Amino acid sequence: MVDQMKAFIADNYPAPATPNFRAVSNYMWINREDCIHMSDMLKGNIVWTDEIKARVVDMCRKGMRYKDIGKQLSPNLSAAKVVA
């Protein structure tokens, strides 16, 4: 699904154009906010909710490294953003 979204945005909204996430969500048949969230995760941008922070704490307790935790949360999230 991520690849499908990336391809659709690349074909229809070449940089630096801002994607129309209503059109993207209609194309993919998923919620607009989910499209925006997926797009942000691909850029390595995370909204640090209490739920996500709890997941990070749980993964740390299981012995995961920050680099691996970052990859669990977002494909492009660096370890430095997780440590913060």
C-alpha positions as CSV (number, residue, x, y, z in Angstrom):
1,M,0.0,0.0,0.0
2,V,2.9,2.4,0.8
3,D,4.4,1.7,-2.6
4,Q,1.1,2.3,-4.3
5,M,0.7,5.6,-2.5
6,K,4.3,6.7,-3.3
7,A,3.7,5.9,-7.0
8,F,0.4,7.8,-7.1
9,I,1.9,10.9,-5.5
10,A,5.0,10.8,-7.7
11,D,2.9,10.4,-10.9
12,N,0.3,13.1,-10.0
13,Y,2.1,15.5,-7.7
14,P,5.8,15.9,-8.7
15,A,7.9,17.8,-6.2
16,P,7.6,20.4,-5.0
17,A,3.8,20.2,-5.5
18,T,1.8,19.4,-2.3
19,P,-0.2,16.2,-2.7
20,N,-4.0,16.5,-2.5
21,F,-4.6,13.9,0.2
22,R,-8.4,13.9,-0.4
23,A,-7.6,12.6,-4.0
24,V,-5.0,10.2,-2.6
25,S,-7.4,8.8,-0.1
26,N,-10.2,8.4,-2.7
27,Y,-7.7,6.6,-5.0
28,M,-6.6,4.2,-2.3
29,W,-10.0,3.8,-0.6
30,I,-8.6,4.7,2.8
31,N,-9.2,7.5,5.3
32,R,-7.6,10.9,4.4
33,E,-5.9,11.2,7.8
34,D,-4.4,7.7,7.3
35,C,-2.9,8.9,4.0
36,I,-1.4,11.9,5.7
37,H,-0.1,9.8,8.6
38,M,1.5,7.3,6.2
39,S,3.1,10.1,4.1
40,D,4.5,11.7,7.3
41,M,6.0,8.4,8.4
42,L,7.7,8.0,5.1
43,K,9.3,11.3,5.7
44,G,10.4,10.2,9.2
45,N,7.9,12.6,10.9
46,I,6.2,11.2,13.9
47,V,3.5,12.8,16.2
48,W,4.7,11.5,19.6
49,T,1.5,10.4,21.2
50,D,1.4,8.7,24.6
51,E,0.6,5.4,22.8
52,I,3.7,5.6,20.6
53,K,5.9,6.6,23.6
54,A,4.6,3.6,25.4
55,R,5.5,1.4,22.4
56,V,9.0,2.8,22.5
57,V,9.4,2.1,26.2
58,D,8.1,-1.4,25.7
59,M,10.5,-2.1,22.8
60,C,13.4,-0.7,24.9
61,R,12.5,-3.0,27.8
62,K,12.7,-5.9,25.3
63,G,16.2,-4.9,24.5
64,M,15.7,-3.3,21.0
65,R,18.2,-0.8,19.8
66,Y,17.0,2.7,18.9
67,K,17.9,2.2,15.3
68,D,15.6,-0.9,15.2
69,I,12.8,0.9,17.1
70,G,13.0,3.8,14.6
71,K,12.5,1.3,11.7
72,Q,9.5,-0.2,13.5
73,L,7.8,3.2,13.8
74,S,8.7,4.6,10.4
75,P,10.9,3.4,7.5
76,N,12.8,6.7,7.5
77,L,13.0,7.5,11.2
78,S,16.5,7.9,12.5
79,A,17.7,6.6,15.9
80,A,18.4,10.2,17.0
81,K,14.7,11.1,16.7
82,V,13.7,8.1,18.9
83,V,16.2,8.9,21.6
84,A,14.9,12.4,22.0
